Amino acid sequence: MGDKSTSNSSNDHSHCFEPFISPNPITSFNPIQRFPQIDKTAFVSQFSSVIGDVSIRNNVYVAPNVSIRADEGTPFYIGSHTNIQDGVILHGLLNRKISVGSKRYSIFIGNEVSIAHGALVHGPCFIGDKVFVGFNAIVYNAIIGRGSFISYNAVITNGVRIPPNRFVPPGANIDSQVKANQLSPVPEDSKEFAREVQRVNQEFPASYHLLFGKNRCSCGMAYD
């Protein structure tokens, strides 16, 4: 499913609104082209791009103006029921990976994760299940434990490991393991906020598929 925006039809403007979904370009460091693998129940919105060895699982919602670019660091994995909101960027460094089970990833994002508007997730990194990454936050070279809450404008970097169910305050710079180990548990109001964001966004993939037509994927192309 590549870029179909070059249509010359004067009666069909739908191609102008399709996402750009393509293999990675062939380079000296990534000599094999790999296409994204996107579950049919996932939805990739208009004006977004998914490039290279990216696995997007069931009921994932990718909002408009998202860049998921596995052309340097690779592969990426995005787990079930995760939402990637408007303006989020996913990219990774060459040959810097995180081990998950028997495989290695540039970026691994678990199930039921919310990555809010404008956040930057840069590999190598691991984001566990049910994590919330807030507006304009940066996660780079880090491991985020299950159920943690990263507030807006926070920065997590320098190889730190955030323990499960920890709260990163707004604007915090967590760049050492000492700082990571001192984080408090996620407060109940933040847990409820993260749950509500999940509840809302999990409805979007199926609803947008209905909006675009029963037998059309998010790129606008028909399938059997």
N, C-alpha and C positions, 0 to 999 in steps of 0.2 A: 504494500500500500504506500505508494510514493506521493510526491507532490502533484496534485491534479489541478493546480491553480492556473494552468495555461489554456484552459478551455476557451474557445472562441465563440461559443454559443451565446447568442444574444438573448435567448429565452431561458437559460438556466444559469443562475448566478451562484448556485450552491457550492461550486468548486472553490469559490473565493474564500469560503469559510471553513475549509477542511484543515485538519492538522497535517503536519509534515511528518510522515512516518517512513523511515528509510534505513538501509544498512549503513554501517560505518564506512567512510572512505578508506580505500587501500593506502596504507602508509608503510614505511619501513618497520615501524614498531607494532602495527596491527595489519599484517599482510592478508588476512582472511576477512572477507565481508560476512557479517552476521546480521540477520534481520531481527528486529524486536519480535518477541513472542507475547501476544496480547490476548488474554482470555476474552471470548465473545461477550461475556457479561460485564466486562470492564468498559468504561467510557473515557475516551480521550477527546477533550473539547477542541473547539475551533481555535486556531491561531497557536496551538501548542506543537512542540516537536518532540519526537521520540526517535533516537538514532542509535543504532548498533545493538550490541548483545544485552538487551533489556528484557527481563521477564516480568510481566505484569499479570498478577493472578486475578481471581474472580472478584467481581463487584468492586473493583478499584475505580475511584473517580479522580480523573485528572482535569482540573479546571482550565479555563483559558489562560493563554500566555505563560505556560509552563515550558521549561527547557529541560529535557531529560537526555543528556548527551554522553553516550558511552563510546566516544571516539578516541579517547586517550586511556584513562583508567577504565577497566572493564573486567567482569560483567557487573550489571546492576540487577537487583532483585527487589520487587515491591510486592508485599504479601497481601492476602485477602482482606477486603473491606477497608483498605487504607484510602485516605483522601489526600491528594496533593493539590493545594489551593493556588489561587491566581498568583502568577509572578514568581513561583518557586523555581530555583535552579538546582539541578543535580548534575554534578560533574566529578571527575576523579583524576588523581595523579597516576601517571604511568608507573606500572610495576609496584604499586603500593596497595596491598590488599589485606583484608580481614578474613580469618578462617572461621567458617561456620560449618560444623560437622566435618565432612570429608572434602568440602569445596572451599574455594577462596573467591572472595568478591571485592570489588572496589567499593561498592555501596550495597549494603543489605538492610532493607527496611521490613520490619515484621508485619504482623496482622493487626488490623484495627488501629493503625497509627494515623494521627492527624498532623500534617505539616502545613502550617498556616501561611497566610498571604506574605509573599516577599521573602520567605526564609531561604537560606543557602545551605544546602547539604553537600559537602565536598568530601569525596573519598580520599583516603581510606576511612570508612566509618561503618558502625553497626548501630542500628536503632531498633530496640526490642519491641515486643508486642505492647500495644495500648499506650505508647508514648505520645505525648503532645509536645510539638515543637512550635513555639509561638511566633508572632508576627516579627519579621526582619531578624530572627535569630540566625546564628551561624553555628553549624556543627561541622567541624573539620578535624580529621585525625582523632577520633574519639569513639568510645563505646558507651552507649546509653542503655541502662538497664530497664527492664520491663516496668511499665506503669509510671515512669518518671514524667515530670512536667517541667518543660523548659519555657520560661516566660519570655515576653517580647524583648527584643534587642539584646538578649543574652548571647554570650560567645562561649562555646565549649571546644577546647582544642588542646594541642600539645600532648596527645596520647593519653588523655585522662580516661578513667572508667567511672561513669556515674553509677552508683549502686541502684538497685531496683527501688522504685517508689520514692524517689527523692525530688525535692522541689528546688529548681534553680530560679532565684528571684529576678525580677526585671532588671535588665542592664548588667547583670553579673558577668564577670570575666573569670571563667573556671579554667585555669591554665596550669594547674598543678593537682596532683593526687591528694595533697593535704586539703586543698579547698574542696575537692569533690567529696572527700570522706566526712567533711563537716556539714554537709547539706542536711537540712531538716526533711522529715517526711512530707509528702504532698498533703496540704490542708484539704479538708472535706469540700470546701467551696470550689477549689480548683479541680478536684476529682469530678465534681458534678458538672462543671463547665466542660471538661474534656468529654464526659459521657454524652452531653447534649450535642456537642459538635459532631461526635460520631453518629448519633442518632439521625441528625439532619442529613449529613453527607452520605450515609449509607442508602438513602432513598434516591439519590441523584442518578446513579448509573442506569437503573431500570427506567426511571422517568424520562431521562434524556433519550434513551433508545426508543421509547414510545413517541417522543416528540419528532425524532428523525425518521421514524417508520419502522415497522416490525422487522423487516428483513434488510435493514441497513446497519452497517457498523458505524462507529463514530466518525469515520473518515468520509461517510457519504456513499461508499461503494456498496452495491448489493452483494449479498452472499446467499448460498443455498441453506 
